[in-house]
Amino acid sequence: MKSWIYSAILPLFAILPATRLFGLKRALLRCAGADIASEVKLVSSVRVYLGGKLTIGRGSWIGHQTLIVGGKSDVTIGEEVDIAPRVLMATGHHEVAASGPKAAGPGYSLPVKIGDGCWIGANATILGGSTIGDASIVAANAMVKGDFPAKSLIGGCPARVIRSLA
């Protein structure tokens, strides 16, 4: 995304009605370089600070205070995805420093991919390097890192497959 354009439109996002004017919000994010499909509904408190590309598929809902943040890796959200409030998607990471006064070493980022038809519960965290298969559910407060198959109920910290939904 073009962070300088996003920074310019962010104050406008903040004054728009929370659950109205979805077409205007889609258009504003497209101006900042995001690939936002039709019928996507973003709540006004959504924040995106991403060096990579943001792609959101048709008919998805992005809930209150969702934060998409990180380095230069992409975040891809499929079609008909429901994202509850206060979900964090973070592509940026650090290596563990081998020596020195800081624990955080050099930074890097990994992509996030959420499949079609997923439901992401409130306060879930999805870290870079994660792929969530189609039609999966991520439980509230889960800490997701890694690859998860389609039609899975995913939960816990760290997250694991709790059961198959097939």
Beta strands, then each sheet from edge to edge (+ up, - down):
strand 1: 35-36
strand 2: 41-42
strand 3: 47-49
strand 4: 54-56
strand 5: 61-62
strand 6: 67-69
strand 7: 75-77
strand 8: 82-83
strand 9: 88-90
strand 10: 92-96
strand 11: 104-109
strand 12: 112-114
strand 13: 119-120
strand 14: 125-127
strand 15: 130-132
strand 16: 137-138
strand 17: 143-144
strand 18: 147-148
strand 19: 152-156
strand 20: 159-164
sheet 1: 1+ 4+ 7+ 12+ 15+ 18+
sheet 2: 2+ 5+ 8+ 13+ 16+ 19+ 20-
sheet 3: 3+ 6+ 9+ 14+ 17+
sheet 4: 10+ 11-
end
